[in-house]
Amino acid sequence: MTIQHSIDTMQAWTLALRRILGYPEFAPIGNPVAFASGGRKDPVEALQIAAIVQKTGRDVVFVNFDDPIPAGPVGVSLATRNTLLVDWHPEVQLYAASDNAPVELLTAGHRWFVGPRSILTAAALPPQAKIARGVDRAMRRWRETASQSHRVDLTGSVFIPAGAAYADAVPMEELRRAA
């Protein structure tokens, strides 16, 4: 497994999640949501993600990976802006109400979906009886979309080294050239 293959895998799954959530392929005005991927985050690393949310003013949907990366993601986390702080949701489930419905993110207390103006919007959780089927449906759609999302050049993507600030981000183009 090469660095380039790992980068491609992480980007494919992250782009696929963006697509099935119904977030625009282009950066909408204000670009209120950032999509990122990397290793699972412990509480200190979650604070670093929260700092990025505060600095950029954007919610973050984070796709979690363990080694080996080509095996696919192990979960999704979500960092959302709140009035005074950032909420960190380490274990988010994907959910789709039907085969054609956009995928939503389920946290302990809310369902999150891409609403008007491409803003993550919270609503009440779906009925408990429908969650298991909706999770299976969403995961299938995510796998299918990710398999079609490899080798896409995502101009403007950045890599933030572990423990580094957002200001220290390295453009993915530079990382690819160095690999």
N, C-alpha and C positions, 0 to 999 in steps of 0.2 A: 504494500500500500504506500503510495507516494503522498507527499504533502498536497500536491495538486488534486489527487483523487479525493482526499479528505475534504479539501475546500469545496470541491464540486458537489460532494455528497451533502455537506452541511447547507450549501446554498440551494441545492435542489429541494430539500425538505422544507427549508424556510420559505422559499419562493412558493412552493406548493401550498403551504399553510396560508400564506398571504392571498393566494388565488382563491382557495376554497372558502375563505372568510368573506370574500367579496370586496377586499380592499383594492383600490385601483392599481393598475400596473404602473402608472405614472405617479409622480409625487403630487398629490392634490395641494391646493393652496393651504398653507399652514402645515401641511404634512403632519397631522396630529399623532400618528402611530409609527413607531420604529419596529422593525423586525430584526432579530438578532439570533445568533446561535453560538453554542460553546458547551463547555462542561457543566455539570450540575453545580449549582451555587450553594455554598454554605452561608450562614447568616452574615458573615463579614463581607463576602462577595456580593450578597444580595444588597448590602448597603452601597456598594459601588454601583450597582445597577440603579438603585434609587437616586444616587448622585447624578447619574446620566439623565434620568427622567427629569430631575429638577433643573439641570443645566440646559437641556434641550427643550423642555416644555412638552415633551412627547411621551405618551404611554409606550411601554415596551412589551412586545410579545417575544418571549425567549424560548427557543427550541433547545432542549437539553440533550447532550450526547455523552456517552461513555465510550471507552475503547472496547472493541474496535469501532471506529466511526462508520465504516461502510455497512455495519449491521443496522444502521438507522437510529433514529432518536429514541430516547428512553422516556421522554415526557415533554411537557410544555409548562412554562412559568409565565406569570403576568405581573407587570409592575404598572399600577395605575395612579394617576395624579388624584389627589384628594385636596380638600380646601387647605389644610395645613401641613400635610405630609404625603408620603408615597406609600400606597398599600402594596405589599409583596404577597403574591399568591404562588407558592412553590409547586403545587400539584393541581394543575388545571386539566379538566377533561374536555375533549372535543365532542360536540354534539350536533347532530343534524336532525331536524324534525321530520324531514322527508328526503327522498332522493334528489329533489331539485332545490331544496332550501339551502341557503348559505349556512356554512358551519358556524357554530357559536362556541364560545369558551365558557365552561361551567366552573365556577369557584364554589367555595363552601356556602356562600350566601346569595350569589347572583349568577345570571347568565349574561354574558357579554357578547354583543354583536356590533358589526360595523353599521352605524346609523347614518343619519343625514350628515352631510359635509365630511364624511369618512371618519367620524369620531367614534371611538369605542363607547358604547352606550350600555348601561346596566338595566336589567329587568328582572322580574321574579323568575325563580327556577321553574323548569317544566315539571309536570306531574312525575312523581317518583317512578311510577309504573312504566313510563315511556323512556326513561333515561338510558337504561341498558341497551335497548335497541337503537336509540339515537347515537350512542357512543360507538357501537359497532359499525353503524352506517358511516359515521364521520371518519373513523379510522380507515375503513376501506377506501373511501374517496381520497383521503390524504395519501395513502400508499399509491393509488393509481395515478394521482396527479404528480407525485414526486417522481415516479418512474418516467414521466414524460418531461421532466423539468431539468434534466442534466445538461451540462455544457452550455449554460446560458451565461452571457457576460452581463453582470450587474454593475454597470458603471456607477461610481459613487459609493460603492460598498467600502467599509473600513474594517480593519482588524484592531481591536483594543487589547494590547498585551495584558496578561493577568496582573492585577494590582496597579495598572496604569490608569491615568485619568483619561477622560474623553478627549482632552486636548492632545494627548499623545497617540491618537489613533493613526494607524498606518493604512494608506489606501491599498485595497486588495490588488490593484494593478501592479504596485511595487512588490508585493509579496509574491505574486505569480512570476514576475520577472526574476526574482531572487531564487525561486524554487527550482 
